[in-house]
Each structure stands twice: as structure tokens, then as C-alpha cells.
Amino acid sequence: MTEIVKGTPITLDKLRNLRLDLNAMALFEEATGKSVFKIGSDMSARDLRALLWACLRYEDKNLTLESVGGMVTPQNLAEINTRLVAAFTAAMPEVESEVSQGEAPSR
């Protein structure tokens, strides 16, 4: 079966892959009570840990929030944020404009 959402590689305790699919979104929501679509610049440390954990769970069901939290340090925080944004971007559908589909733009 083809992967619908491509994993985003990240080096933590070892090379892992982040994937933001519906299961990860639901896990994040269960852990935080928040929708992944409503988090932004006010993301707390708990939110960051939960999002990272949720995106890693498809690959390793034994991960806990605490074990994932132990992989995050001030030294790798910026890289983790960058990789989470990349995972979010990879999960979102590409928007095709009318022009790219060969049609003239409507006026």
C-alpha cells in the first residue's frame, strides 16, 4: 500500500519519521483537548511534546509522552519545530489553481 502522507525524517534518539495523519491529529486532540488546526505561536511545551509524540506514534506504538519529552532539549528544539512544520506541510493537500489546470482564470 502506498503511503498517503509521507514521513518527515527527524533525528532524535535515533532516526525517526514524523507523520501527521488523521490518527496523529486525533492523538494530539486526545492528549491536549485542542485541535491541531488551532495551535499556533502560543503553543505550550505540553502541546509541542504531544504533537511530536502523536506524529511519531505511527512508527512506534510504545512511545509515551514522557519518553518523547526526554528527546527534546534546548539544543534540538529549533530543529524539531522545523521538522514539525515540514510534517504539517507534507500532510496538507496541494492547492491547484484554475490556471495550473489549463483553464483561463475567471473574471
Stockholm file with secondary structure:
# STOCKHOLM 1.0

chainA/1-107         MTEIVKGTPITLDKLRNLRLDLNAMALFEEATGKSVFKIGSDMSARDLRALLWACLRYEDKNLTLESVGGMVTPQNLAEINTRLVAAFTAAMPEVESEVSQGEAPSR
#=GR chainA/1-107 SS CCCSSCCEEEESSSEEEECCCHHHHHHHHHHHSSCGGGCCTTCCHHHHHHHHHHHHTTTCTTCCHHHHHTTCCTTTHHHHHHHHHHHHHHHSCCCCCTTTTTCCCCC
#=GC SS_cons         CCCSSCCEEEESSSEEEECCCHHHHHHHHHHHSSCGGGCCTTCCHHHHHHHHHHHHTTTCTTCCHHHHHTTCCTTTHHHHHHHHHHHHHHHSCCCCCTTTTTCCCCC
//
